[in-house]
Amino acid sequence: MRIHRIDLKLVRLPLVRTFRTSSSTKDSIAHILVRIETDSGIGWGECASPSDPYYCPETTETCWHILKDFLAPAVIGKEWANLDQLVDFYRPVKGNNFAKAGLEIACWDALARHEGKPLAEVLGGTRPEILSGVSLGIERDLETLFGLIEQYLGEGYRRIKLKIAPGWDVAIVRSVRERYPEIALQVDANSAYTLADLDHLKQLDAFNLLLIEQPLAHDDIIDHARLQAVLRTPVCLDESIHSAEDARKALDLQACRVINIKVSRVGGLREAKRIHDLCLDRGVPVWCGGMHEFGIGRAANVAVSSLPGFTLPGDVSGSDKYYREDLVEPPIQADNGAVTVPRSVGLGYEPNEKRIEELSLRQWSLPA
């Protein structure tokens, strides 16, 4: 298979609701869509990097630069039969996983279409549907938070994740747990704490949480091992895990008991599957995290979540939770908290090229 054209399209969509974490506030999301043309068909990918450098060092602008000036030139016109061969073309590019993921997802889609198979099947997925949870940002009004929880529980979502931060943590989690004693509940700190907060974080053990996600520094494994040793609640690593090697080291050090696999954070579906396989072999549960993906990236998350080791509800909710109108058809929907894994070829959802064209803020192509 040969790629003979690559298109980059920067698209922004407004969020249904402002989303706040410990480090940022978002009213809209801008992602880069990657469209490739090969000698046997097309493929679509999504670079789901944040626009700011608060979750990771990459941004939309750095991803545009890396895709345009390094990744696209590295693969255009090259012959490849599988994703290992494709990744070898840009292996000299260090880091920049979000940029790599956008291109890599498009190549997986093209490969699955070429083989006439659903992407989930090509990856080795076995689940006909995936269980979905929701991630709720920091809401300064507790009644508003309760209202959102009621809404999503009523829609059948299987797990509630609360963003926490210093000053918005133990008391809030206590209030939620007292009101909803039976729900599957977890929290996400987005690296907002240090070991100086150890005694404070230990208070979360009282609330029967599924896990506490990335409480310490975004690049840390060592301190998380010290924290996990004194917490009953499982620590889940997110920002610290960029590869299967990172996951191996974290598990060897007992820095966590759960891993959140984000396709974009680890450079694409190939590395996501490698992390999944490692954790499955070690009996460590994984789940699929989200980056407010549009339908293209969300479809890739649905496919990878069909692998057998994804035993915890992920963040792959219906598109309507974030966007009034998405970019794929049909829209990705959660029915009673479950998303059906599509059986049609490729990603299983068709990009609406007319809508994408109308919403594109910037475009670039190779060849021009």
C-alpha positions in Angstrom: 0.0 0.0 0.0 1.3 3.5 -0.9 0.1 6.9 0.4 0.0 9.4 -2.5 -1.8 12.3 -0.8 -2.2 13.6 2.8 -4.6 16.3 3.8 -4.6 18.1 7.1 -7.7 20.0 8.2 -8.0 22.0 11.4 -11.6 21.9 12.7 -13.1 23.6 15.8 -16.4 22.5 17.4 -18.2 24.2 20.4 -18.7 22.1 23.4 -22.2 21.6 24.7 -20.9 22.6 28.2 -17.8 24.3 29.5 -15.4 21.7 30.8 -13.0 22.5 33.7 -10.1 20.5 35.0 -7.4 21.3 37.6 -5.4 23.0 34.9 -7.7 24.4 32.2 -11.1 25.5 31.0 -12.5 24.8 27.6 -15.6 26.0 25.7 -14.6 24.6 22.3 -12.2 22.0 20.9 -9.9 22.3 17.9 -8.5 19.1 16.5 -6.5 18.3 13.3 -8.2 15.8 11.0 -5.9 13.7 8.8 -7.1 12.3 5.4 -5.0 10.0 3.4 -5.4 8.7 -0.1 -3.7 5.4 -1.0 -3.5 3.3 -4.1 -6.4 1.2 -2.7 -8.6 3.9 -1.0 -8.8 6.5 1.7 -8.4 6.7 5.4 -9.2 9.2 8.1 -7.5 10.0 11.4 -7.7 12.6 14.1 -5.0 14.3 16.0 -6.8 15.0 19.4 -4.1 17.2 21.0 -5.3 20.0 23.3 -4.7 23.5 22.1 -2.8 24.4 25.2 0.2 22.7 26.9 -1.5 22.0 30.2 -2.2 18.3 29.8 0.9 17.4 27.8 3.7 19.3 26.0 2.1 19.0 22.6 -0.5 21.5 21.3 -2.5 21.8 18.1 0.1 24.0 16.6 3.1 21.7 17.4 1.1 18.8 16.0 0.4 20.7 12.8 4.1 21.5 12.5 5.3 17.9 13.1 2.7 16.4 10.8 3.3 18.9 8.0 7.1 19.1 8.1 8.2 15.6 9.3 5.6 12.9 9.4 3.8 13.4 6.1 7.1 13.8 4.2 8.4 10.6 5.9 5.6 8.4 4.6 4.4 9.9 1.3 5.0 7.5 -1.6 6.5 4.7 0.6 5.4 1.1 0.2 4.0 -0.6 3.4 2.0 -3.6 4.1 1.4 -3.3 7.9 1.6 -0.7 10.6 5.0 -1.8 11.9 6.5 -1.0 8.5 4.7 2.4 8.4 5.9 3.4 11.9 9.5 2.6 10.9 9.4 5.4 8.3 9.0 8.0 11.0 10.7 6.3 13.9 13.5 8.9 14.0 10.9 11.5 15.2 11.1 11.5 19.0 8.0 12.0 21.1 5.1 14.0 19.5 2.7 11.1 20.0 -0.5 13.1 19.4 0.8 14.1 16.0 1.8 10.5 15.2 -1.6 9.1 16.3 -3.5 11.3 13.9 -1.5 9.9 10.9 -1.4 6.4 12.3 -5.2 6.2 12.8 -5.8 7.2 9.2 -3.5 4.4 8.1 -5.3 1.8 10.2 -8.6 3.0 8.7 -7.1 2.7 5.2 -5.7 -0.8 6.0 -9.0 -2.0 7.4 -10.9 -0.7 4.4 -8.4 -2.4 2.1 -8.9 -5.7 3.8 -12.7 -5.2 3.8 -12.9 -5.6 7.6 -14.1 -3.5 10.6 -11.2 -1.9 12.4 -12.1 -3.6 15.6 -11.6 -7.0 13.9 -8.3 -6.0 12.4 -7.1 -5.0 15.9 -8.3 -8.3 17.4 -11.3 -7.0 19.2 -13.8 -9.5 20.7 -16.5 -7.3 22.4 -19.8 -6.6 20.5 -20.3 -3.5 22.7 -18.3 -1.4 25.1 -19.5 -0.1 28.4 -19.2 3.7 28.8 -18.8 6.1 31.6 -18.7 9.9 31.7 -16.1 12.4 32.9 -17.5 15.4 34.7 -15.4 18.6 34.9 -15.1 20.7 38.0 -18.5 22.4 38.7 -18.4 25.1 41.4 -22.0 24.6 42.2 -22.7 21.2 43.9 -26.4 21.1 42.9 -25.3 21.6 39.3 -22.9 18.6 39.7 -25.7 16.5 41.2 -28.0 17.4 38.3 -25.4 16.2 35.7 -24.9 13.0 37.6 -28.6 12.4 37.7 -28.8 13.1 34.0 -26.1 10.7 33.0 -27.2 7.9 35.4 -30.6 8.3 33.9 -29.1 7.8 30.4 -27.6 4.6 31.6 -23.9 5.5 31.8 -22.1 2.9 33.9 -19.5 5.0 35.7 -19.1 8.6 36.9 -15.6 10.2 36.9 -15.1 13.4 38.8 -12.3 15.9 38.1 -10.7 16.9 41.4 -8.1 19.6 42.4 -6.8 21.0 45.7 -9.8 22.7 47.4 -12.3 20.6 45.3 -11.7 17.0 46.3 -12.5 15.2 49.6 -15.5 17.2 50.6 -17.0 17.0 47.1 -16.3 13.3 46.8 -17.9 12.7 50.2 -21.0 14.6 49.2 -21.3 12.6 46.0 -20.8 9.3 47.7 -23.3 10.0 50.4 -25.9 10.9 47.8 -25.0 8.0 45.5 -23.7 5.2 47.7 -23.8 2.4 45.1 -22.6 4.0 41.8 -19.2 3.2 40.2 -17.2 6.3 41.0 -13.7 7.4 40.3 -11.7 10.6 40.4 -9.1 12.3 38.2 -6.6 14.7 39.5 -4.6 15.5 36.3 -1.3 15.8 38.3 -2.6 18.4 40.7 -1.0 16.9 43.9 2.5 16.0 45.4 3.6 13.6 48.0 3.2 16.5 50.5 -0.6 15.8 50.0 -0.2 12.1 50.9 -2.3 12.2 54.1 -4.9 14.3 52.4 -5.2 11.9 49.5 -5.5 8.9 51.9 -8.9 10.3 53.0 -10.2 9.2 49.6 -9.9 5.6 50.7 -13.1 6.1 52.7 -15.3 6.4 49.5 -14.9 3.0 47.8 -13.6 4.5 44.6 -12.8 2.4 41.5 -9.5 4.4 41.3 -7.7 7.7 41.6 -6.3 8.8 38.3 -2.9 10.5 37.9 -2.7 12.3 41.3 1.0 13.2 41.1 3.2 14.7 38.4 2.5 14.1 34.8 6.0 12.6 34.2 6.3 10.6 37.4 6.4 6.9 38.2 8.6 6.8 41.3 6.4 8.9 43.6 3.3 7.2 42.4 4.8 3.9 43.7 5.3 5.5 47.1 1.7 6.7 47.1 0.2 3.5 45.9 2.0 1.6 48.7 -0.1 3.5 51.3 -3.4 3.8 49.5 -6.1 1.1 49.4 -7.6 2.9 46.4 -6.0 1.7 43.1 -3.8 4.4 41.5 -4.4 4.7 37.7 -1.7 6.2 35.6 -2.6 8.3 32.6 -0.2 11.1 31.7 2.9 9.1 32.8 2.3 6.3 30.3 3.5 7.0 26.7 4.4 3.5 25.6 4.4 -0.2 26.5 7.8 0.3 28.0 6.5 3.0 30.3 3.7 0.7 31.3 6.1 -2.2 32.0 8.3 0.0 34.2 5.3 1.4 36.1 3.9 -2.1 36.8 7.4 -3.4 37.8 7.6 -0.6 40.3 4.0 -1.2 41.5 3.3 2.5 40.8 -0.3 1.7 39.8 -2.9 -1.0 39.7 -4.8 0.3 36.6 -3.7 2.0 33.4 -5.7 4.4 31.3 -4.9 3.9 27.6 -5.4 7.0 25.5 -4.8 6.2 21.9 -3.5 9.8 21.1 -1.2 9.9 24.2 0.6 6.7 23.2 1.1 7.5 19.5 -1.7 5.5 18.0 -3.6 2.2 18.0 -0.5 0.1 17.5 1.1 1.1 20.8 -2.3 1.1 22.6 -2.7 -2.5 21.6 0.8 -3.3 22.9 0.0 -1.7 26.3 -3.3 -3.6 26.4 -1.5 -6.9 25.7 1.1 -6.3 28.4 -1.6 -5.5 31.0 -3.8 -8.4 29.9 -0.8 -10.8 30.4 -0.3 -9.4 33.9 -3.9 -9.3 34.9 -4.0 -5.5 35.1 -7.3 -3.9 34.1 -7.2 -1.1 31.5 -9.8 1.4 30.2 -9.9 3.8 27.3 -9.6 7.5 28.2 -10.8 10.4 26.0 -9.5 13.7 24.8 -12.9 15.2 23.7 -12.4 13.4 20.3 -14.6 14.2 17.4 -16.3 11.2 15.8 -13.2 10.0 13.9 -11.0 9.8 16.9 -13.9 8.5 19.0 -14.5 5.7 16.5 -10.9 4.6 16.9 -11.5 4.5 20.7 -14.5 2.4 20.2 -12.5 -0.1 18.1 -9.6 -0.4 20.5 -12.0 -0.7 23.5 -13.4 -3.9 21.9 -10.1 -5.7 22.9 -10.7 -8.2 25.8 -8.6 -6.4 28.4 -10.7 -3.3 28.5 -12.7 -4.4 31.5 -13.5 -1.1 33.1 -16.0 1.4 31.6 -14.1 4.0 29.6 -14.7 7.6 28.6 -16.0 6.6 25.2 -19.5 8.2 25.6 -21.9 9.2 22.9 -20.9 12.2 20.8 -23.9 14.1 22.0 -22.4 14.5 25.5 -19.9 16.9 24.0 -21.1 18.1 20.6 -24.5 19.1 19.3 -23.5 17.9 15.8 -20.5 15.7 15.1 -18.5 15.1 12.0 -19.4 11.4 11.3 -22.5 9.6 10.2 -24.2 8.0 11.9 -23.4 9.8 15.2 -21.7 7.7 17.8 -24.4 6.9 20.4 -24.5 5.2 23.8 -27.6 3.2 24.4 -28.1 2.6 28.1 -24.4 3.3 28.7 -23.1 1.0 26.0 -21.7 1.7 22.5 -22.2 -0.9 19.8 -19.0 -1.8 18.1 -19.7 -1.2 14.3 -19.4 -4.1 11.9 -18.9 -2.0 8.7 -15.4 -1.7 7.2 -12.8 0.7 8.5 -13.7 3.0 11.4 -17.3 2.1 10.9 -18.5 5.7 10.8 -18.3 7.8 7.7 -16.8 11.3 7.9 -19.2 14.0 6.6 -16.7 15.6 4.2 -19.0 18.5 3.3 -19.4 19.5 6.9 -15.7 19.0 7.6 -14.9 21.3 4.6 -17.3 24.0 5.8 -15.8 23.9 9.4 -12.1 23.8 8.4 -10.2 26.8 9.7 -7.0 25.8 7.9 -6.0 23.2 5.4 -2.8 21.8 3.9 -2.0 19.0 1.5 0.9 17.0 0.3 1.3 17.0 -2.7 0.1 20.6 -2.6 
